[in-house]
Amino acid sequence: MTTAETPAYRSDLPQQRKLVTAIPGPKSTAIHQRRSVAVSAGVASTLPVYTADAGGGVIVDVDGNSLIDLASGIAVTSVGNAAPKVVAAVRESVGHFTHSCFMVTPYDGYVQVAEKLNELTPGSHAKRSALFNSGSEAVENAVKIARLATGRTAVVVFDHAYHGRTNLTMALTAKAAPYKKGFGPFAGEIYRVPMSYPFRDPDGLGGKEAAERAISIINTQIGADQVAAVLVEPIQGEGGFVVPADGFLPALSQWCTSSGAVFIADEIQSGFCRTGDWFASDHEGVVPDLVTTAKGMAGGLPLAGVTGRAELMDAVHGGGLGGTYGGNPIACAAALAAIETMADLDLNAAAKRIEGTAVPILQTVAEQTGRIGDVRGRGAMLAAEFVIPGTTDPDPAVAAAVAKACHAQGVVVLTCGTFGNVIRLLPPLVIGEQLLVEGLGVLTDAVRAI
Ligand SMILES: *Cc1c(COP(=O)(O)O)cnc(C)c1O
């Protein structure tokens, strides 16, 4: 329930784009200089303005610039930054206890988050959940569970996939630079097969046929009876917001069922209302055996989960899963408040509204300029893929130039894609319509100005 005392989203920050210094300003620049001697060069930032405040659809930096947020800290603050209910829940929780370790003396918040995950993830079968700290950790644990439950070792992943930065998840991730280059050797028993990427499918295959192409490779190069899991992002994230053709995911899921393999949907970026459904798998009625979650779940606090069929999740011996911090009580309190906010504000409808506003604007500039070969995505997980006009050849330079122009004018956008030629939009789902249109205007003007 939304009460008068607790507004649903943070509205005390003026919802406006307002630049009072150059980007980055002098205070950000001073911090950035300290950073360069304190923080590893291996950790990069998209836009070196240092955050002071954020809420609704804006990020305010230490120089007082108010920027339009079309990134949500990579699909995390879907309920808005410092969302009032999340803040209140965190304040309440932190005063009671900050940690006890669920593996030592457990607490109800963890159980409540597990109940919510079991309720909201696709399918009405008996489910169990386990909580972790990061998306990578959730994916690692999903693979552990699938291997143990099946007694098999092979894990099938896809071209353009992104599953994290730990050793196993680097191996599961497709793109070498910057994620894998020089960091090997990688974990074994990982097999990569072609994705359904309609804009670039070399054979022009539909979803079912693209699944058959992948399955044929699995059968011939791995052996169906060796496969512990097929791991796929229902809409790929870092790989370029690739939406597989209709029929691809259901066919893979069916093959897993008939082959005794575990179908794992990595919903870390696409979950929790981002695509206009609770989970992207819902769009085609796909019911994964295991689902990994993180990013949008806890309104900005670090929390991740693996949710799945009770018989798989309970196949693991006691003590086989866990971690010191997994399911931290404050993060659990934040997740419960964030999920309540998603339902209260109907953020699935909000995501669809964002799609309805943004897609026509992006399509118009695509037609006018020829620089965008594909506008795609679902809900508030939208992307524009930049190409050399008249071809499908990737144009990462133009994508980078457009992103840079947006940043200079106070609009935070991210790039992605195997070829680095995709600009992705992940606005907070509570962003106001005017602010969204203004941000998109800056983006489309930048494309036209190239
Ligand atoms: C971000 C992401 C991960 C990794 O999550 P971290 O919290 O960064 O470890 C895994 N899978 C997908 C699809 C992601 O988008």
The ligand as an ORCA input file, in Angstrom:
! r2SCAN-3c Opt
* xyz 0 1
  C      24.908     -8.290    -15.016
  C      24.644     -9.687    -15.455
  C      25.271    -10.786    -14.837
  C      26.307    -10.620    -13.761
  O      25.813     -9.982    -12.634
  P      26.832     -9.274    -11.593
  O      25.946     -8.851    -10.473
  O      27.475     -8.143    -12.318
  O      27.813    -10.323    -11.198
  C      24.921    -12.057    -15.270
  N      24.022    -12.238    -16.247
  C      23.401    -11.215    -16.856
  C      22.381    -11.493    -17.912
  C      23.713     -9.907    -16.499
  O      23.113     -8.880    -17.130
*
